[in-house]
C-alpha cells in the first residue's frame, strides 16, 4: 500500500437551484431589518413582558392548564382567538398609519385597543409595556419627532401601537412585523408557562414548535381581517384575569 499522499481532486459543483439567490432575484427581508425585528421580538427587550402571564397563572390555579398538552391548547387558542382578531390586525393598521404619518388613525387605534381590554390587569399590561417601549425608543433616537405623539396618547401608548412605531423604520413588510410580534409573545408566554405549571425545557420547546406552526396562518388571517371584524372577546380569559387580581399567591402581574 502506498503511503504517498496524492493531491485532493476538487470537483466543481453547479449550485443547486434555491441554494443561493440568483442575480436579480428579490432578497426579501434585509439582514438589517431582520436584526431589528429580532431585537424587538426578544424577551430581553426592557419592556417587562416577562413579568406577565396573561391569565396562564390563573388558568393553572383553576386546573384548566395542568400539563404540556393543556398549556399548548390554551396558548394556541389565545393566539387564534385573541391576537389574530385584535392585537395583530391592530398592529398592521398602526404600522401603516405611522408610515403615512396619520396621527388621527394612531389616536383612534390606540383608543380602541385600550378600551377593548377586558380586565384591569390586561389593560395595565398594554399600557405599561407601551410606556416602557416609548422610553426605550427615546434612548434609541431622541430626535424622532414621532415620539412626542406616541407619548401624548391617552390613557397611555399601548403596546402594539408603540411596537408599530418601533418597527416602522425597518422597512420590513407588515407580514414580517406581525410574525416578529407574535413570536415575541409566544416566547414570553411559554416562559411564563414553564414557571407556572411548571414545565421543563423540552416541553417548552415542543409548545413553541406548535405555536410556530400556527403563527403564520394567524398573521395571514389578521392581515385579511376587515376593520369592522376586529374584536376583543375572550370571556374565559377575562374572568381568569379578574380573578388573578385577588389571587392569594402570584408570580406574575397578570
N, C-alpha and C positions, 0 to 999 in steps of 0.2 A: 504493500500500500504506500503510495507516495504521500509524503508529508509536505510537498511543495504547495504553497498557497497560490491558488490561481486568482487573478483579479475577478472581482464580482462583476457579473454581467447585469447591467441595468436594462430594464425594459421600459419603454415609454408607453404609458397607457393613455389612451384618449380619455379625457374627463367624461364621466358619466353624466347623462342629461339630468339636471336637477342637483348635481353635486355642488355646483357653483353657479352664481348668476352670470349669465352671458352678457356681453357688452350690449348696452341699450335696454336691458330688462329693468323694470321698476324695482328699486331697492326696498320699497315699503318703509316701515318704521326705521328711522335713523338710529344709529347707536347712541347718539347724544340724547335723543328723545326717549329711547328705551331706558337709559340710565336714570333720567329724570323721573320717569314713571315708576321705576323700581324703587327709587328713594321715597316717593310719595306713598307707595303701597307698603313700605316696610313697617313692621310693628315697632321699629326703633324710632320712627318719626315722633318727635316730642309733642304729641297732642293728647296723650293719656288714654289711647284706645285700649291698652292692656288692662285698665282698671275697671272695665265694663264687661258684663257677661250677657247683656241684652236678654235677660229672662232665663238664661240657662240655669243660674243658681237656684231660682225659684222652681224651675221645672225639675231639678234634681230633688229639691226638698219635697215636692209634691209627688215624687216617684213616677213622673212622666218620662224622665230621662234617667236610665239606670245603668246603661252599658253602651258598648260601641254601636250596636245596631240602632238603639233608640236615639242616641246622640246624632248619628248620621241622618236618620229620618227627620229629626227635629230641625237640623241645620239646612237640609235640602228644602224642607217646607218653608223655612224662613226666607231662604233665597228666592224661591219661586213665588211665594205669596206676599212677601214683604218687599224686598229690594227690587225685584223685577217690575213691580207695579207702582213703586213710589220713589225710592232713592235713585235708582238707575235712570229712569226716564227724566226725572227732575235734573239729574246731573247732566244729561245730554243737552237739555234745554238751557241750563245755566252756562254750560261751556260755550254754546253758540251765542248766547247773549253777551258774555264777556268779550268774545272775539269780534262782535259787531258793535261793541260799546253801547249796549242797550240798557241804560240804567233803570228804566221803568220795568222792564222784564225781570231784571235781577231782583228788584224790590218785591214784585209780585210773587216770584218763585220762592224767595226766602220766607215771605209771609205765609204762603201756602204750606211749606214744609213745617214751619214752626207750629202753625195752628192745627195741623193734622196729626201731630204726635199724640199718642193715645194714653199716655200717663205722664206724670210729673217727672219721673226718672228718665224716661225716654227723651222728653223734651230737653231736660237739663244736659243730657249727654250730647245731643245735637248742638246745643249752644256752647257748651264748654269746649268741645273739640273744635268747633268753628272759631271760637276766640283764640284758642291756642295756635291754630294754624295761621290765623291772621298775625299773631305775634311772630311766628316763625318766618312768615313772608316779609315782615318788616326787617328782620335781620338779613334775609336773602337779598332784598333790593329795596332799601329805604326810599329810593327816589320814585318808586312806582306810584303814580298818582291814583291808580285804581284802589289802592289800599284805604284811602280816605273814604271812598264809597263803601268798601267792604265793612269797615269798622263802624260806619254810620247806620248799618242795617239794624232794624229793630224787630224783636226784642234783643237780638244778637245775630251776628253772622252764623248761619247754620253750617254744619259740617259739609254736606255735598256742595253747597254754593261756594264755600271757601276752597274746597278741593278743586272745583271747576276753574277758579281763578289761578290756582297754583299750577294747573295743567294747561292753561290756555296758551301759554307761550311755547310749549313744547312742539307745536305744530303737528302733534300726533292726531290721528283720526279719532273721531268720537268713540268708535268701537274699541280702540286700544285703551283710551282713557277709562272707559267703563269697565273693561276687563281688569285693569290695574286696581281700580277702586274695589271691585268685588273680590279680587284676590287678597287685598289687604284686609278686608272684612273677614274673609274666610280664615286667614292666619290668626287674627285676634280671637275669633270665636272658638277655633279649635284649641288654642292655648287656654282659653277660659274653661273649656270643656275638660281638658286634661286635669285641671286643678279641682274642678267642682265635682266630677263624677266619683272618683278620679279615673283617668285612663293613662295607659303607657304610651311611649313614643311610637311604637309600631301601629297601635290602634289609631293614634292621631294622624299618622301618615296615610293610613287607609281612608280615613274620613276626608282628608284633604284631597286625595285622589278622586273620591266620589264627588266632592264639591267641584273639583276642576272640570269634571265631565259635564257638570250642569251649568257652569258659569257662562260659557259662550252661548248656549241656547237662551239663557236668561237675558243676557245682554242683547242678543238679536231681537228677542221679543220686546224688550224695553225700547229699543230704537224704533220699532214699528208701532208702539202704543200711541194712540191719539191722546191729546191733552185732556179731553173730556173723559177718557177712560182711566186716567191716573187715580189711584186710590190708596188710602192707608187704612186697611180694615183687617186687623189680626186680633180678634177679640180674646182668644186664649192667651196670647202674649200680653195683651193689655191688662188682663186680670192678674196674671202672674207678676207683671211688673208692679202693679199697685200693691199686691201682697208683699212684694220684696221690700217696699218702703218701710214696712213694720216687721220684717223678718228678724227673729231674735239674734241669730248669728249670721254674719255676712262676710264674705271675702271680697266681694265686688261692690261697685257703686250702683249697679243696676242689675 
